Amino acid sequence: MEESILTSIKKLLGIEESDTSFDVDILIHINSTLAFLNQLGIGPDAGIFVSDKSTTWAAILAENKFLVPAKSYVFLKVKLLFDPPLSSAAIESMNRLVAEFEWRLTVLVETPNTTS
């Protein structure tokens, strides 16, 4: 889980790690999404702020294998904010996935023995 949050989201968006031209935009959306995750009970109580590629997923997920779907959640939210699909059907599909991830992550946080 030592991978960079920014680097992995850029990769999923199809942006080379060396291309920093969109980093500010992507970081804004990552941080907004991490705030949402914090409201769901995921991440440190004080929240987390990603300012560069040095912040890793371990800072949020704390090596909890049950919370790995949070990575997909962050990607989908960032994709919808940063580079939404042109098709309304694709947007609706992604929104349904986001809602399902939110529900499932909430269940994981509320279920004993899945957050340690």
N, C-alpha and C positions, 0 to 999 in steps of 0.2 A: 504494500500500500504506500510505498514511498514515492509514488508518481505525483507529479505536479498537477494541481487542479487546473491551472491555466493551460498548461501544455496539453493535457488530455482533452480538454474541451475544445481547444483549437484544432486538435487532430480530428475529432469527431465532426467538427464543422468544415473540415477539408482545408484548413489553413496551416501552412508550414510553420513549424516552431520558430524559424528564423524571421518570419514576416511579423513585425511588431506594429504594423500600421493600424490594426484594429484592436490592439490590446486594451486601450482605454474603454472602448465600447463594450468589449466582451467582459472586462472586469466589472463594469457597472452592473451588467446583467447577472454575472456570477454572484456578486455580493447581494443583490436583491433576492436572488433565489436562495442563497444561504440563510438570509434573514427569514424566509418562509420556512426553511427546514428547521431553523431554531424554534420557530413558533410551533412546529410539530413535535418538538422535543428532541431533535437530533442536533448534535454538536455541543460544544461547551456552553455552559449556562450564560456566560458573558457574551456569547456570539463569537463570530470570527470575521475578519476582514482580509480579503486577498488583495494584495497590492502588486504582486509580481509572481513569477513562476516558482518562487521558493516555498510557497505554502503547499503542503501535500494533503492528500485525502485523509491521511492518518490524523491530522489536526481536527477533522470533523468526525470521522468514523471510529477513531480510537481502536483500530484493528478489529472492529466488530464485523464479522463476516455476514451477519444477518442484515446489516445496513448497506451492503454493497449496492442495492437498487437505488440508493440515493444518488449515485453517479449518473445513472440514466435519467433520473428526475431532473438533475441539474442541467444535463445536456438538453433535454427536451424543452425545458423552460427557456434556456438561453437561445436555443434555435428559434423558438417561436418569437422571442423578442428581437433577436439580432438579424435573423435571416429566415423569415417565415416562408412556407411554401406558397406558390401562386394559387394552387387549387384550394378552394374552400373545403372540399372533401378531405384533403390531406390535413388541413388545419384542424378540422373537426376531429379527425382521427387522432392527431397528436394531443389535442385538448382532452380527449377521452383517456388516453394513456396517462397524461399528467394527473388527471383526477384519480385514476386507479392507483398510480404510484403514491399519491398523497394518502389515500385510504389505507393501502397496504403498509406504508411506512408508519402511519399512526397506529395500526394494529400491532406492528412489531414493537413499537415503543411501549405500548400498553400491555404487552404480553410478557409475563415473567420468564426469565431465563433466555431472552433473546437480545438483551442489550448489555450483556456482560461477556 
